[in-house]
């Protein structure tokens, strides 16, 4: 499996996961120009993207969605609440409405919705599995529910939100209502809350931890590294910054699998993990 954070932060989010000839994006929160530049940096052909999964309707997750999807005729998977909240006009033949805990099968990849708390209409994160390894993209988490704990527990690769430092937020220039929104339990995870969630639920199967969705105002990569590095002696640690893509990482399967025929399923909630 191959994966990268093409963009991660409160200014835009887009994540890439692929295996064999099947590739998906989770969110397209940067504009078309920047997504093309970052894909080009990694040797990714935009025309090879098979589907886009949308976590929720906030601008930093959908900014480039409509233009990019239309250009390459890529199917979009999102909940009804996310679609209604987005106010985007998406062609009917590209729109697939899913439940927050649905599973969609694309060739060798199973994409599972992970219901969560966030101040959006019907949000969910996503876990992508090839049946052997699991890659979880868990951002925009108000608080750590059982679904998030389970996703962390079964992850081989975990991209986890580490949005803000409590002291920087408290003493920063944000208005009081916005500070309260961020730390409300329906906003974002602080560095310390993210670390606590990791330590409580991670298992020995975790190979790579990527911290992401850092606030530009209330966090720094130095603080995040200082917070997490003492606890990652046996895990590869990366921090996705706000202005460039990460490397294109590869997670090698322990056994070979034969790719299945591409199959776009709108809903398969009966095989949900969450």
Order of alpha helices (4+ residues) and beta strands (2+ residues): beta-beta-beta-alpha-beta-alpha-alpha-beta-alpha-beta-beta-beta-beta-beta-alpha-beta-alpha-alpha-alpha-beta-alpha-beta-beta
